[in-house]
Amino acid sequence: MNEYWDKRYQAEGKIWGDEPSLTARRALEIFRSNGVNKLLVPGSGYGRNTRLFSTAGFTVTGVEISMEACRLAMSFDPETRVFNISVLDMSTLRGRYDGIYCFNVLHLFREADRRVFIRQCVKNVKENSPMFFTVFSENEESYGKGAEVEKNTFESKPGRPVHYFSEADLRYQLRGMPVLETGLMEDRENHGEGPHTHILRYICVRKTNDKP
C-alpha cells in the first residue's frame, strides 16, 4: 500500500488541497469539549487535517505510511510530528494520547486488518479518550464498483480494496465502546476528477477498554 500512496503523492502532490475535511472541524469541537490536548492522527497524509489541530493549539502526532506524504507534511504542517510507519503497527509510539482523529483509513482494510488497526488505536489512547473515525458510507457513488473481495468491500483499483460502511456495521466494528456521536456528512473534494462530494459516515466513540 505504501507504494501506491508514494506514487500518487509524487504525481499529484497535495491531492486534496489545503483545506481540512469538514469532519475534522466537527472533531475539533468534540475534542475541545472533552479536554483533548495530545492528539494522534493515523493516516495523517501531507497534513491538511493535522494542521487544523496543530494551529488550534493541540500537540499532534501523525502516523503515515507514505514517505512522500511525510516529506510534504514537513513543510505544510511543521508543528506536527509524523512517524513514517504503518497504522497496523504503532507499537513504537511512546505514551498514550488524549484522542484520535482518523480520516478515511479504516475503510482501506479488509476485515482482519480492520480489527488489527482498531486494536492499535485503542492501545495508544488513555482511558475515556474520544476516538473519531470517518469512512466511506454505502451511499458513495463508487459503492459496488469493481470486484467484491469481501462483503461490501470492493476493489475498483487493483490492490486498493475499499469497504463501505452502514451505521450498524460501523457501530459493530467499534462495539464495546460508548458512542458519543455518529452521522453522515457531505465532504466536497476536487482532486483531478473534477469537483465531487463524498458521503462520509463518521463515528466518535469513547475508549473504555483495550479489547474492543
Buried (B, 14 or more C-beta within 10 A) or exposed (E): BBEBBBEBBBEEEBBBEEBBBBBBEBBBEBBEEBEBEBBBBBBBBBBBBBBBBBEEEBBBBBBBBBBBBBBBBEEBBEBBBBBBBBBBEBEEBEEBBBBBBBBBBBBBBEEEBBEBBBBBBBBBBEEEBBBBBBBBBBBBEEBEEBEEEEEBBBBEEEEBBBBBBEBEBBBEBBEEBEBBBBEEBEBEBEEEEEEEEBBBBBBBBBBEEEEB
